[in-house]
Amino acid sequence: MSTPGDIIIDIADGIATLCLANPARRNAISTAMWKKIGAFAGDVAVRQDVRVVIIRGDGETMFSAGADISDFATARSGEGNARAYDDLVEDTCKAIEAIPQPTIGMIFGGCMGAGSSVAASCDLRVAADDAFFAVPAAKLGLGYDPRGIARFIRVFGAGATRQVLFTADRLPAARAYVLGAVHFIMPKNEVEAGANELAQKIAGNAPLTIKAAKAAIRALSTDNSDLMAEAEQFYAAADASADYAEGRRAFAEKRPPRFTGA
């Protein structure tokens, strides 16, 4: 399906899919891949033809084993390099969070370390019933970035974050579903269809309404006044949009609306 150590991007029918493609290393994310993911996030954010983004791993056995440890001897050696590497990971995760369209993590198998951070940066997560999350930093003697820990707390809650970080044990998708961190859980052979069905449902709704809602959720969950000001602007734009007029007409005419994002 892929060339090792890269990302694959597919865009069709309003849905952009980014695939973490490093199967020889269980889809571990190299330095080059982190940079490409960040560039993708910036590019897709301004595309009018994309209404939903899906992030997945190559194949159906592993979402991602996390950061590619083979990079660490050079990219993360010494205090200065370690901080720069962690900044790259954090900036990439923030870029995913900042994508204005809804993002869906399609999770097969293991979702480990920085791979869990990527999944946690998505708005929604669809997981196979045998999938799991894990952060093995305590088995490596590796300091874990507090900014990444804050992200886990927002998504998984403080209790589960303590358990995962202190024990380095797996958090099964079924437990994550109970915690609300996984939104849909299903047999492995249904995950791809389920994630795409969810994406299509979202893509059929009014994009300006969703953009405003996502901006408000981000602002409220991070207590960011700048994001809240932006959310207010998006909210006003949705109310003044042609899509809102189309929605009212479609309701009156008892037909599906045809939203254009204008």
TILO-539021 format. One record per residue (C-alpha): residue number from 1; x, y, z. Coordinates in steps of 0.5 Angstrom, whole numbers, plus 500, padded with zeros to 3 digits. Example, Ala and Ser with C-alpha at 12.3 -4.5 7.8 and 13.67 -1.06 7.14 Angstrom:
residues 2
- 1; 525; 491; 516
- 2; 527; 498; 514
***
This chain:
residues 262
- 1; 500; 500; 500
- 2; 506; 505; 501
- 3; 513; 507; 501
- 4; 516; 506; 508
- 5; 517; 512; 512
- 6; 512; 517; 509
- 7; 505; 520; 509
- 8; 500; 518; 504
- 9; 494; 523; 502
- 10; 488; 522; 499
- 11; 482; 527; 498
- 12; 476; 525; 495
- 13; 468; 527; 496
- 14; 470; 532; 501
- 15; 474; 528; 505
- 16; 482; 528; 506
- 17; 485; 522; 509
- 18; 492; 522; 511
- 19; 496; 515; 512
- 20; 502; 514; 517
- 21; 506; 510; 512
- 22; 512; 507; 516
- 23; 509; 499; 516
- 24; 516; 496; 517
- 25; 517; 500; 523
- 26; 509; 499; 525
- 27; 508; 506; 523
- 28; 513; 510; 527
- 29; 513; 517; 526
- 30; 520; 520; 523
- 31; 522; 527; 524
- 32; 521; 528; 516
- 33; 514; 525; 517
- 34; 512; 530; 523
- 35; 514; 536; 518
- 36; 510; 533; 513
- 37; 504; 532; 517
- 38; 504; 539; 520
- 39; 505; 542; 513
- 40; 499; 537; 511
- 41; 495; 540; 517
- 42; 496; 547; 514
- 43; 495; 546; 507
- 44; 488; 542; 508
- 45; 486; 548; 513
- 46; 485; 553; 507
- 47; 482; 548; 502
- 48; 474; 549; 501
- 49; 473; 542; 498
- 50; 475; 539; 504
- 51; 470; 538; 509
- 52; 473; 532; 514
- 53; 480; 530; 515
- 54; 481; 522; 517
- 55; 488; 520; 520
- 56; 490; 513; 520
- 57; 496; 508; 520
- 58; 498; 504; 514
- 59; 494; 497; 514
- 60; 490; 494; 520
- 61; 495; 492; 525
- 62; 497; 499; 528
- 63; 495; 506; 528
- 64; 502; 508; 530
- 65; 508; 506; 535
- 66; 509; 513; 536
- 67; 516; 517; 535
- 68; 521; 513; 531
- 69; 526; 511; 536
- 70; 531; 510; 531
- 71; 531; 518; 530
- 72; 533; 519; 537
- 73; 540; 518; 537
- 74; 541; 524; 533
- 75; 534; 528; 533
- 76; 533; 527; 541
- 77; 540; 527; 544
- 78; 542; 532; 549
- 79; 537; 537; 552
- 80; 537; 542; 547
- 81; 535; 537; 541
- 82; 530; 533; 546
- 83; 527; 540; 547
- 84; 527; 542; 539
- 85; 524; 535; 538
- 86; 519; 535; 543
- 87; 517; 542; 540
- 88; 516; 539; 533
- 89; 512; 534; 536
- 90; 507; 539; 540
- 91; 507; 544; 534
- 92; 505; 538; 529
- 93; 499; 536; 534
- 94; 497; 543; 535
- 95; 497; 544; 527
- 96; 492; 538; 527
- 97; 488; 541; 533
- 98; 488; 547; 529
- 99; 485; 544; 523
- 100; 478; 548; 522
- 101; 475; 542; 519
- 102; 473; 536; 524
- 103; 478; 531; 524
- 104; 477; 523; 525
- 105; 482; 518; 528
- 106; 481; 511; 525
- 107; 485; 507; 530
- 108; 487; 500; 528
- 109; 491; 496; 533
- 110; 496; 500; 538
- 111; 496; 507; 538
- 112; 503; 508; 542
- 113; 507; 514; 545
- 114; 507; 520; 540
- 115; 502; 516; 536
- 116; 497; 517; 542
- 117; 498; 524; 542
- 118; 496; 524; 534
- 119; 490; 521; 536
- 120; 488; 525; 542
- 121; 489; 531; 537
- 122; 483; 529; 533
- 123; 476; 531; 534
- 124; 473; 524; 534
- 125; 476; 517; 534
- 126; 473; 511; 531
- 127; 477; 505; 534
- 128; 477; 497; 533
- 129; 475; 493; 539
- 130; 482; 490; 540
- 131; 485; 497; 539
- 132; 489; 500; 545
- 133; 493; 506; 547
- 134; 499; 506; 551
- 135; 505; 511; 553
- 136; 511; 507; 554
- 137; 516; 513; 557
- 138; 517; 510; 564
- 139; 520; 504; 561
- 140; 525; 508; 557
- 141; 527; 513; 562
- 142; 524; 518; 557
- 143; 521; 525; 560
- 144; 514; 526; 557
- 145; 512; 533; 555
- 146; 508; 536; 560
- 147; 504; 539; 554
- 148; 503; 532; 551
- 149; 500; 530; 558
- 150; 495; 536; 558
- 151; 493; 533; 552
- 152; 492; 526; 555
- 153; 488; 529; 561
- 154; 483; 533; 556
- 155; 481; 527; 552
- 156; 482; 521; 557
- 157; 482; 525; 564
- 158; 487; 525; 569
- 159; 485; 518; 572
- 160; 487; 514; 566
- 161; 493; 519; 564
- 162; 496; 517; 571
- 163; 495; 510; 570
- 164; 497; 510; 563
- 165; 504; 514; 565
- 166; 505; 511; 571
- 167; 504; 504; 569
- 168; 506; 504; 562
- 169; 500; 499; 561
- 170; 495; 499; 555
- 171; 489; 502; 556
- 172; 484; 498; 552
- 173; 479; 502; 547
- 174; 473; 499; 550
- 175; 476; 503; 557
- 176; 477; 509; 553
- 177; 470; 508; 550
- 178; 467; 508; 557
- 179; 471; 514; 558
- 180; 469; 518; 552
- 181; 476; 518; 549
- 182; 473; 514; 543
- 183; 467; 515; 540
- 184; 465; 509; 536
- 185; 468; 502; 537
- 186; 467; 496; 533
- 187; 469; 490; 530
- 188; 476; 491; 526
- 189; 473; 489; 519
- 190; 467; 495; 520
- 191; 472; 500; 522
- 192; 474; 503; 516
- 193; 467; 503; 513
- 194; 464; 506; 520
- 195; 469; 512; 520
- 196; 468; 513; 512
- 197; 460; 513; 514
- 198; 461; 518; 520
- 199; 466; 523; 515
- 200; 460; 523; 510
- 201; 455; 524; 515
- 202; 459; 530; 517
- 203; 461; 532; 510
- 204; 453; 533; 509
- 205; 452; 538; 514
- 206; 453; 546; 514
- 207; 461; 547; 514
- 208; 460; 554; 517
- 209; 456; 551; 522
- 210; 461; 546; 524
- 211; 467; 551; 523
- 212; 464; 555; 528
- 213; 462; 550; 533
- 214; 469; 547; 533
- 215; 472; 554; 534
- 216; 468; 555; 540
- 217; 469; 548; 543
- 218; 477; 549; 542
- 219; 476; 556; 545
- 220; 472; 553; 551
- 221; 476; 547; 553
- 222; 483; 551; 553
- 223; 480; 558; 556
- 224; 483; 561; 550
- 225; 480; 568; 549
- 226; 483; 569; 542
- 227; 480; 563; 540
- 228; 474; 565; 543
- 229; 474; 572; 539
- 230; 475; 568; 533
- 231; 469; 563; 534
- 232; 465; 569; 535
- 233; 466; 571; 528
- 234; 465; 564; 525
- 235; 458; 564; 529
- 236; 456; 571; 526
- 237; 459; 569; 519
- 238; 454; 562; 519
- 239; 448; 566; 521
- 240; 449; 571; 515
- 241; 451; 565; 510
- 242; 447; 563; 504
- 243; 448; 556; 507
- 244; 443; 558; 513
- 245; 438; 561; 508
- 246; 439; 554; 504
- 247; 438; 550; 510
- 248; 431; 554; 512
- 249; 429; 553; 504
- 250; 430; 546; 504
- 251; 427; 545; 511
- 252; 420; 549; 508
- 253; 421; 545; 502
- 254; 422; 538; 505
- 255; 428; 536; 502
- 256; 436; 535; 503
- 257; 439; 542; 504
- 258; 445; 543; 499
- 259; 450; 546; 503
- 260; 456; 550; 499
- 261; 460; 553; 505
- 262; 458; 560; 503
***
